[in-house]
Amino acid sequence: QYGLLGAFQGSSRRWEVMPDARGLWDVQADGTAAPVKLRSQELCDEATGATLQDPVQVEDWKLKGGEKAVVAKVAFTKGQVIMEDEPSMTAAFSLDMGKLMQGLKGLSPSMQEAVLQLSQGPDSLPSLRSENSQPFNKDTLLAASAEFGQLSDGLQDQIWGMMRIFDANCFFHSRSSSKLLYLALARVNHSCRPNAVLGDPKLAERDPKLHSKLQPFDPLKKALVAAEDIGEGEEITVNYLSADELLEPRQLRREKLWERFGFECCCTRCLDEEADAALRVFRCEGSSDASGREVGLDVKAAEEMHVASFMDLWKTLPRDGLVSPDPLVAIAEMASEHLAPTHWLLCKVRYVLSCFYEKSQRPALAVENLQGILELEQRILGRNSPGKLEQKGDQLMMKGDLPQAFDCYAQVLKVLKTHSPDPPGSSPQCEEMRRKLRSVLDAAKTDGYPGKA
């Protein structure tokens, strides 16, 4: 039989194969071809006759004894889908005891064992902790739930352990309001310099032969996509933090990872003693070294003071953002006496200011304050996040700088194509960028548009 090879399915360890025009292997109720799932040893390349192999494998982690890592067994090119995964468990929230235990019992014995071997994370449920509250731990649950307190100690430990596993390893999906546990993806470790990203493949279009009220089943798959070329034998990693948090120094990144996931990061970037030098650049006369370790203690103390001032302000910000830019402008002016414009804190302060100016429709100031963090991303990570590039394009468009706006949108589209788990350029995000590119071209033809090209 002949077929078209689809994505490797991580949890089932099988390939998804679509029959090609030479014959149908399986059919759906409406008579259309259905994909089949086959193991690697059941497949061979039509051109070479070589048997396929699993593209990834869970192996002992080289950076930390006793831990596991997902390793590439074949080379991947930038933008290639490494594997897909379907959720093994789902729950609306981590405290849904009945749903979690029912979901665990519904798995095969081998999958149950695999779930229980996942990291339990911190001794609390970070997702239930608000900004200024105490950690939600087992004692908190005992005080809040009489039902939980009536269980035996052994059953309490079992349920609490499952809650911690689910909370530390679950993902969100763009088409679901629940939390989902993807067993294969949960094995992928964090890195502060990741080589892969996660994405949500779009839902298949409804077959016109189906009744109008029937919609295709949505498996809520997530896909692991190579963000750069990955060689055979390399570990595959993703980012557990936000894109902005990757631009903070090692100490802050490690603190957040410990608080949320219960581990101290030992990725290659965190193990590099010089990696923070490009983040912490000071105004220090007579010193050619950018590292904070070699400047005067007064400058380092000043840095700590400015960081603390920003963090204190950040915690008190209302949900809808800044009311006035004045507090941040004051922090930026004071910090500029000791920190260089390329210091991570100044870049972050100005980025928050950029978001305020964007909201208040002051595009020139928004673009001006956004530039620093874009340059920091390039310097530290070697690439820009599509969200910030799109933000810059939107403000340039509002400002009337059409050529620069077009360039930003084109860069975003290029990044999205390589991050998308869908066929090249077919994701909803790519379509939105094409719409914005067309709007720039249309605006350039409109008489009286500011900055007409």
Rosetta blueprint (number, residue, H / E / L):
1 Q L
2 Y L
3 G E
4 L E
5 L E
6 G E
7 A E
8 F E
9 Q E
10 G L
11 S L
12 S L
13 R L
14 R E
15 W E
16 E E
17 V E
18 M E
19 P E
20 D L
21 A L
22 R L
23 G L
24 L L
25 W L
26 D L
27 V E
28 Q L
29 A L
30 D L
31 G L
32 T L
33 A E
34 A L
35 P L
36 V E
37 K E
38 L E
39 R L
40 S H
41 Q H
42 E H
43 L L
44 C E
45 D L
46 E L
47 A L
48 T L
49 G L
50 A L
51 T E
52 L L
53 Q L
54 D L
55 P L
56 V E
57 Q E
58 V E
59 E E
60 D E
61 W L
62 K L
63 L L
64 K L
65 G L
66 G L
67 E L
68 K E
69 A E
70 V E
71 V E
72 A E
73 K L
74 V L
75 A L
76 F E
77 T L
78 K L
79 G L
80 Q L
81 V E
82 I E
83 M E
84 E E
85 D E
86 E L
87 P L
88 S L
89 M E
90 T E
91 A E
92 A L
93 F L
94 S L
95 L L
96 D L
97 M H
98 G H
99 K H
100 L H
101 M H
102 Q H
103 G H
104 L H
105 K H
106 G L
107 L L
108 S L
109 P H
110 S H
111 M H
112 Q H
113 E H
114 A H
115 V H
116 L H
117 Q L
118 L L
119 S L
120 Q L
121 G L
122 P L
123 D L
124 S L
125 L L
126 P H
127 S H
128 L H
129 R L
130 S L
131 E L
132 N L
133 S L
134 Q L
135 P L
136 F L
137 N L
138 K H
139 D H
140 T H
141 L H
142 L H
143 A H
144 A H
145 S L
146 A H
147 E H
148 F H
149 G H
150 Q L
151 L L
152 S L
153 D H
154 G H
155 L H
156 Q H
157 D H
158 Q H
159 I H
160 W H
161 G H
162 M H
163 M H
164 R H
165 I H
166 F H
167 D H
168 A H
169 N H
170 C L
171 F E
172 F L
173 H L
174 S L
175 R L
176 S L
177 S L
178 S L
179 K E
180 L E
181 L E
182 Y L
183 L H
184 A H
185 L H
186 A H
187 R L
188 V L
189 N E
190 H E
191 S L
192 C L
193 R L
194 P L
195 N L
196 A E
197 V E
198 L E
199 G E
200 D L
201 P L
202 K L
203 L L
204 A L
205 E L
206 R L
207 D L
208 P L
209 K L
210 L L
211 H L
212 S L
213 K L
214 L L
215 Q L
216 P L
217 F L
218 D L
219 P L
220 L L
221 K L
222 K E
223 A E
224 L E
225 V E
226 A E
227 A L
228 E L
229 D L
230 I E
231 G L
232 E L
233 G L
234 E L
235 E E
236 I L
237 T E
238 V E
239 N L
240 Y L
241 L L
242 S L
243 A L
244 D L
245 E H
246 L H
247 L H
248 E L
249 P L
250 R H
251 Q H
252 L H
253 R H
254 R H
255 E H
256 K H
257 L H
258 W H
259 E H
260 R H
261 F H
262 G L
263 F L
264 E L
265 C L
266 C L
267 C L
268 T H
269 R H
270 C H
271 L H
272 D L
273 E L
274 E L
275 A H
276 D H
277 A H
278 A H
279 L L
280 R L
281 V L
282 F E
283 R L
284 C L
285 E L
286 G L
287 S L
288 S L
289 D L
290 A L
291 S L
292 G H
293 R H
294 E H
295 V L
296 G L
297 L H
298 D H
299 V H
300 K H
301 A H
302 A H
303 E H
304 E H
305 M H
306 H H
307 V H
308 A H
309 S H
310 F H
311 M H
312 D H
313 L H
314 W H
315 K H
316 T H
317 L L
318 P L
319 R L
320 D L
321 G L
322 L L
323 V L
324 S L
325 P L
326 D H
327 P H
328 L H
329 V H
330 A H
331 I H
332 A H
333 E H
334 M H
335 A H
336 S L
337 E L
338 H L
339 L E
340 A L
341 P L
342 T L
343 H L
344 W H
345 L H
346 L H
347 C H
348 K H
349 V H
350 R H
351 Y H
352 V H
353 L H
354 S H
355 C H
356 F H
357 Y H
358 E H
359 K H
360 S L
361 Q L
362 R L
363 P H
364 A H
365 L H
366 A H
367 V H
368 E H
369 N H
370 L H
371 Q H
372 G H
373 I H
374 L H
375 E H
376 L H
377 E H
378 Q H
379 R H
380 I H
381 L H
382 G L
383 R L
384 N L
385 S L
386 P H
387 G H
388 K H
389 L H
390 E H
391 Q H
392 K H
393 G H
394 D H
395 Q H
396 L H
397 M H
398 M H
399 K H
400 G L
401 D L
402 L H
403 P H
404 Q H
405 A H
406 F H
407 D H
408 C H
409 Y H
410 A H
411 Q H
412 V H
413 L H
414 K H
415 V H
416 L H
417 K H
418 T H
419 H H
420 S L
421 P L
422 D L
423 P L
424 P L
425 G L
426 S L
427 S L
428 P H
429 Q H
430 C H
431 E H
432 E H
433 M H
434 R H
435 R H
436 K H
437 L H
438 R H
439 S H
440 V H
441 L H
442 D H
443 A H
444 A H
445 K L
446 T L
447 D L
448 G L
449 Y L
450 P L
451 G L
452 K L
453 A L
